[in-house]
Amino acid sequence: MLKIAIIGYGKMGHQVESVATERGHKIVLTIDNNNLNDLTTENLKMADVAIEFTSPETAYKNVKKCFEAGIPVVCGTTGWNNQLEELIKVAQKGENTFFYASNFSIGVNIFFKITRYASTLIERFGSYSPEITEIHHTQKIDAPSGTAISIANILADELSNYNGWTLKPETSDEKIPIEAIREGTVPGTHIVNFNSEIDSITLKHEAKSRRGFAFGAVMAAEFIHGRKGFFNMDDLLKLD
Ligand SMILES: NC(=O)c1ccc[n+]([C@@H]2O[C@H](COP(=O)([O-])OP(=O)(O)OC[C@H]3O[C@@H](n4cnc5c(N)ncnc54)[C@H](OP(=O)(O)O)[C@@H]3O)[C@@H](O)[C@H]2O)c1
C-alpha cells in the first residue's frame, strides 16, 4: 500500500484517486487551486509518492517542490517541455525520483512502437508524406498535445526528410504537420497518416476514457517506489 499525494485534483486527479484506491493505496493529500497553501514540504512528507496532473504553468514548480521534499513524483502534465528537460537532467543525477510520460496509456505506448516500426518501412521508399492529427476535448490548454509531439519526434527520428514538426495551418517542407482539433469531451485521439500519390496508410489510437491514463500513472507510482533517477514508460512497460 502506497500513501499518495495527488497534486491537481481535476479530471485526471479524480481518476487517479479512483484507480489508486481500487488498487489498495491511500490518498493522504489532494491539492488544487483552492488549497495551494497545503502544498508544503511537511505535508508532502506524509506521502510515499506524489502524482501530478495540473497545468503547463504550474507543473515545474510542483515537481520541484516534490524534489525539495525528497518525495518521488509521477507527472503527466503536458505543454511545458522546455522546463521539463531541466528537471529530467536533475533527476538523472540520481538524487531525486521522477517519472514523466506525455501519455500514460499502455495502448498509446504500443502505438508509439508501431509508429516507429511503420516509419522504418516508409523510410525505405521515400514516397510517403506523414501527417499527424490529434483530437481532444475543448478544455485542453496546450496544442499540439504532448502525445502528438512524441509521435512527431518518433517520425522525425526515422524519416530522413524531416527534422521536426509544425502546427497547422503553418507548413514547411521539412516539418511534420500536426493538426490539433478541439471538440466536445474527446479524451484523446491520435492519427498518423502516411500519404503517397497512389495510396495512404493510416494508424489510429482512440482513448475511450481517461481511466487508461490514470491506471498507467498509478502503475508508474508503484514502479518508482524505492527507486532513484528519471524513468519513463519504456522503463515501466519494457516494450522493446
Ligand atoms: N500524460 C497523460 O497521460 C495525460 C492524460 C490526460 C491529461 N494529461 C494532462 O494532465 C494535465 C491535467 O489534465 P486534467 O484533464 O486533469 O485538467 P483539469 O481537469 O483542468 O485539472 C487540473 C487540476 O490542476 C489544479 N491546479 C491548477 N493549478 C494548480 C497548482 N498550482 N497546484 C496544484 N493544482 C493545481 C486545478 O485546480 P482547480 O480545479 O481548482 O482549478 C485542477 O484541479 C493537462 O496538462 C493534460 O494535458 C496528461
PDBQT file of the ligand as one rigid body, heavy atoms in Angstrom, charges set to zero:
ROOT
HETATM    1  N1  LIG A 301       0.171  12.174 -19.509  1.00  0.00    +0.000 N 
HETATM    2  C1  LIG A 301      -1.078  11.730 -19.684  1.00  0.00    +0.000 C 
HETATM    3  O1  LIG A 301      -1.320  10.531 -19.886  1.00  0.00    +0.000 OA
HETATM    4  C2  LIG A 301      -2.210  12.715 -19.615  1.00  0.00    +0.000 A 
HETATM    5  C3  LIG A 301      -3.535  12.295 -19.739  1.00  0.00    +0.000 A 
HETATM    6  C4  LIG A 301      -4.554  13.242 -19.587  1.00  0.00    +0.000 A 
HETATM    7  C5  LIG A 301      -4.238  14.568 -19.320  1.00  0.00    +0.000 A 
HETATM    8  N2  LIG A 301      -2.931  14.938 -19.241  1.00  0.00    +0.000 N 
HETATM    9  C6  LIG A 301      -2.525  16.306 -18.891  1.00  0.00    +0.000 C 
HETATM   10  O2  LIG A 301      -2.713  16.470 -17.495  1.00  0.00    +0.000 OA
HETATM   11  C7  LIG A 301      -2.963  17.836 -17.204  1.00  0.00    +0.000 C 
HETATM   12  C8  LIG A 301      -4.219  17.957 -16.358  1.00  0.00    +0.000 C 
HETATM   13  O3  LIG A 301      -5.322  17.479 -17.097  1.00  0.00    +0.000 OA
HETATM   14  P1  LIG A 301      -6.803  17.432 -16.481  1.00  0.00    +0.000 P 
HETATM   15  O4  LIG A 301      -7.653  16.988 -17.596  1.00  0.00    +0.000 OA
HETATM   16  O5  LIG A 301      -6.804  16.714 -15.191  1.00  0.00    +0.000 OA
HETATM   17  O6  LIG A 301      -7.020  19.021 -16.223  1.00  0.00    +0.000 OA
HETATM   18  P2  LIG A 301      -8.039  19.699 -15.212  1.00  0.00    +0.000 P 
HETATM   19  O7  LIG A 301      -9.296  18.909 -15.105  1.00  0.00    +0.000 OA
HETATM   20  O8  LIG A 301      -8.100  21.133 -15.628  1.00  0.00    +0.000 OA
HETATM   21  O9  LIG A 301      -7.302  19.593 -13.798  1.00  0.00    +0.000 OA
HETATM   22  C9  LIG A 301      -6.177  20.363 -13.452  1.00  0.00    +0.000 C 
HETATM   23  C10 LIG A 301      -6.201  20.481 -11.952  1.00  0.00    +0.000 C 
HETATM   24  O10 LIG A 301      -4.995  21.139 -11.517  1.00  0.00    +0.000 OA
HETATM   25  C11 LIG A 301      -5.376  22.053 -10.484  1.00  0.00    +0.000 C 
HETATM   26  N3  LIG A 301      -4.333  23.063 -10.372  1.00  0.00    +0.000 N 
HETATM   27  C12 LIG A 301      -4.141  24.190 -11.099  1.00  0.00    +0.000 A 
HETATM   28  N4  LIG A 301      -3.036  24.833 -10.680  1.00  0.00    +0.000 NA
HETATM   29  C13 LIG A 301      -2.532  24.091  -9.659  1.00  0.00    +0.000 A 
HETATM   30  C14 LIG A 301      -1.400  24.218  -8.802  1.00  0.00    +0.000 A 
HETATM   31  N5  LIG A 301      -0.560  25.266  -8.910  1.00  0.00    +0.000 N 
HETATM   32  N6  LIG A 301      -1.165  23.258  -7.913  1.00  0.00    +0.000 NA
HETATM   33  C15 LIG A 301      -1.994  22.211  -7.781  1.00  0.00    +0.000 A 
HETATM   34  N7  LIG A 301      -3.089  22.041  -8.534  1.00  0.00    +0.000 NA
HETATM   35  C16 LIG A 301      -3.343  22.982  -9.457  1.00  0.00    +0.000 A 
HETATM   36  C17 LIG A 301      -6.713  22.593 -10.921  1.00  0.00    +0.000 C 
HETATM   37  O11 LIG A 301      -7.377  23.130  -9.790  1.00  0.00    +0.000 OA
HETATM   38  P3  LIG A 301      -8.796  23.880  -9.921  1.00  0.00    +0.000 P 
HETATM   39  O12 LIG A 301      -9.773  22.842 -10.359  1.00  0.00    +0.000 OA
HETATM   40  O13 LIG A 301      -9.071  24.360  -8.542  1.00  0.00    +0.000 OA
HETATM   41  O14 LIG A 301      -8.594  24.970 -10.946  1.00  0.00    +0.000 OA
HETATM   42  C18 LIG A 301      -7.377  21.302 -11.415  1.00  0.00    +0.000 C 
HETATM   43  O15 LIG A 301      -7.942  20.597 -10.326  1.00  0.00    +0.000 OA
HETATM   44  C19 LIG A 301      -3.013  18.541 -18.570  1.00  0.00    +0.000 C 
HETATM   45  O16 LIG A 301      -1.737  19.071 -18.858  1.00  0.00    +0.000 OA
HETATM   46  C20 LIG A 301      -3.309  17.424 -19.541  1.00  0.00    +0.000 C 
HETATM   47  O17 LIG A 301      -2.832  17.672 -20.845  1.00  0.00    +0.000 OA
HETATM   48  C21 LIG A 301      -1.932  14.036 -19.380  1.00  0.00    +0.000 A 
ENDROOT
TORSDOF 0
